[in-house]
Amino acid sequence: MERDPSSMRPPETVRQLRTPAALELADLTAIFEDLTKVVGCCERILSTQERDGAGEVLLESLWVAALVSYRRCFSANEHGVALSEQDLHETGLQGDVVQWHEMLERVRAHYVDSSVNARDHFVVGAAQDSDGNADGIAITSTPRPRPDETTVRQTGRIALELSRIVDQRIETRQEAVRDAARSMSPRTLSSLPVVRVAVPEEA
């Protein structure tokens, strides 16, 4: 929320704005937070992989969180606010960014598919003795490919560049919402729902 930098006092009252511009601003902020989470997850994966004995559960959790957060940025909500392939072109990144984007969606779909194991492919076979007779049952597993360093770095880079685009849109929309709010009369503002804001205690 934009505040006058010369004022250090917390707002006495905050009123909820539900104009199209205000709703778009809220959605853009949510997208920005998701992109920030993607970048954070990718950075954590890279730093964790550098340590020996990095936990597979942690790495997978971070990667899935990054994929889900990334995909949500491109899923239009009831207000129709979402990123698009055009935004990928606007990042200015080299290479086929759209193709990479589509690959991330396939990987995400694989991880969230409830019908398959995302980590391993299991096969059951019959163990034979020296005479060729069945002597037992063997269950083997083949690990599915894990995200490598290049994949994680590239994903984080795309999310970072997209976040810069979204940040610019947030700044522009903030100005429009602020101007609209200032044009409202005190009576009109007072009729809007109150938003409870937690105020940090003074040090």
C-alpha positions in Angstrom: 0.0 0.0 0.0 1.4 3.4 -1.0 1.8 5.8 1.8 3.2 9.4 2.1 6.8 8.8 3.1 6.8 11.9 5.3 4.2 10.3 7.5 5.3 7.5 9.9 1.9 7.0 11.5 -0.1 4.0 10.7 -3.5 4.7 8.9 -6.4 5.3 11.2 -8.8 3.4 8.9 -8.5 1.5 5.7 -11.5 1.0 3.4 -11.8 -1.7 0.8 -11.9 -0.7 -2.8 -13.6 -2.9 -5.3 -13.2 -0.9 -8.4 -11.9 -2.7 -11.5 -8.6 -1.0 -11.1 -8.3 -1.9 -7.5 -9.2 -5.6 -8.2 -6.7 -5.7 -10.9 -4.0 -4.2 -8.6 -4.8 -7.0 -6.0 -4.5 -9.7 -8.7 -1.2 -8.2 -10.0 0.2 -8.2 -6.5 -0.8 -11.9 -6.1 1.0 -12.7 -9.3 4.1 -10.8 -8.2 4.1 -12.7 -4.9 3.9 -16.1 -6.8 6.7 -15.1 -9.1 8.8 -14.1 -6.1 8.1 -17.5 -4.6 9.3 -19.2 -7.8 12.5 -17.3 -7.7 13.0 -18.1 -4.0 12.3 -21.8 -4.5 14.8 -22.0 -7.3 17.5 -20.2 -5.3 16.9 -22.6 -2.4 17.1 -25.6 -4.7 20.4 -24.5 -6.1 21.9 -23.7 -2.7 20.6 -27.0 -1.3 22.0 -29.1 -4.2 25.4 -27.7 -3.5 25.4 -29.5 -0.2 26.1 -33.2 0.0 23.3 -35.4 1.0 20.6 -32.9 0.1 17.2 -34.3 1.0 15.1 -35.5 -2.0 11.9 -34.6 -0.2 13.0 -31.0 0.3 14.2 -30.6 -3.3 11.0 -32.1 -4.7 8.8 -30.0 -2.4 10.6 -26.8 -3.5 10.4 -27.7 -7.2 6.7 -28.6 -7.1 6.0 -25.4 -5.2 7.9 -23.4 -7.9 6.0 -25.1 -10.7 2.5 -24.7 -9.2 3.2 -21.0 -8.3 4.5 -20.4 -11.8 1.5 -22.0 -13.5 -0.9 -20.0 -11.3 0.4 -16.7 -12.8 -0.9 -17.8 -16.2 -4.3 -18.9 -15.0 -6.9 -16.2 -15.4 -9.2 -15.7 -12.5 -12.7 -14.3 -12.5 -11.4 -10.8 -13.3 -9.4 -12.1 -16.2 -6.0 -11.0 -14.8 -3.1 -13.3 -15.8 0.2 -13.4 -17.6 0.3 -14.5 -21.3 2.7 -15.8 -23.8 3.1 -12.1 -25.0 4.6 -11.4 -21.5 7.2 -14.1 -22.1 8.3 -12.3 -25.3 8.5 -9.0 -23.4 11.1 -10.4 -21.0 13.7 -10.0 -23.7 15.3 -13.3 -22.8 17.2 -15.2 -25.5 16.1 -18.6 -26.8 12.6 -20.1 -27.2 11.1 -18.9 -23.9 7.6 -20.0 -24.9 8.8 -23.6 -25.6 10.4 -23.6 -22.1 7.2 -22.3 -20.6 5.3 -25.1 -22.3 7.8 -27.6 -21.0 7.3 -26.4 -17.4 3.6 -26.9 -17.8 4.1 -30.5 -18.8 6.4 -31.1 -15.9 3.9 -29.5 -13.5 1.1 -31.6 -14.9 3.2 -34.7 -14.3 3.9 -33.9 -10.7 0.3 -33.1 -9.8 -1.1 -36.2 -11.7 -2.6 -38.3 -9.0 -2.5 -41.5 -11.2 1.3 -41.8 -11.5 4.3 -41.7 -9.2 6.2 -38.5 -10.0 9.5 -39.8 -8.6 9.9 -43.4 -9.8 8.7 -45.9 -12.3 8.1 -49.3 -10.7 8.2 -52.7 -12.4 7.4 -56.1 -11.0 9.2 -59.2 -12.3 9.7 -62.9 -11.5 13.1 -64.0 -10.4 14.4 -67.2 -11.9 16.6 -69.8 -10.4 19.4 -71.7 -12.3 16.8 -74.1 -13.7 14.6 -71.3 -15.1 11.9 -71.7 -12.5 10.3 -68.8 -10.7 12.1 -68.3 -7.5 10.7 -65.1 -6.2 9.3 -61.7 -7.0 11.5 -58.7 -7.7 10.2 -55.1 -7.5 12.5 -52.6 -9.3 12.3 -48.9 -9.7 13.7 -46.5 -12.2 14.1 -42.9 -11.0 12.4 -40.3 -13.2 14.6 -37.4 -14.2 15.1 -34.8 -11.5 15.4 -31.0 -12.3 19.0 -30.2 -13.1 20.8 -27.0 -12.4 20.2 -25.5 -15.8 16.5 -26.2 -15.6 16.2 -24.6 -12.2 18.3 -21.6 -13.1 16.4 -20.9 -16.4 13.0 -21.2 -14.6 14.1 -18.8 -11.9 15.4 -16.3 -14.5 12.1 -16.3 -16.4 10.2 -15.8 -13.2 12.5 -12.9 -12.2 12.1 -11.1 -15.6 8.3 -11.6 -15.4 8.3 -10.2 -11.9 9.9 -7.0 -13.2 7.2 -6.6 -15.8 4.5 -7.2 -13.2 6.1 -4.7 -10.8 5.9 -2.0 -13.4 2.2 -2.7 -13.9 1.6 -2.6 -10.2 3.2 0.8 -10.0 1.1 2.2 -12.8 -2.1 0.7 -11.4 -1.3 2.0 -7.9 -1.2 5.5 -9.2 -4.6 5.1 -10.9 -6.2 3.6 -7.8 -4.7 6.3 -5.5 -6.0 9.1 -7.7 -9.5 7.5 -7.8 -9.5 7.1 -4.1 -8.5 10.7 -3.5 -11.4 11.9 -5.8 -13.9 10.2 -3.4 -15.6 12.2 -0.8 -15.2 11.4 2.9 -18.8 10.2 3.0 -18.3 7.8 0.1 -15.1 6.4 1.6 -16.7 6.0 5.0 -19.5 3.9 3.4 -17.0 1.3 2.2 -16.1 -1.9 4.2 -13.3 -1.6 6.7 -10.2 -3.6 6.1 -8.4 -4.7 9.3 -4.7 -4.0 9.1 -2.2 -5.4 11.6 0.0 -2.6 12.8 3.5 -3.6 14.0 4.4 -2.6 17.5 6.9 0.1 17.9 10.4 -1.0 18.8 
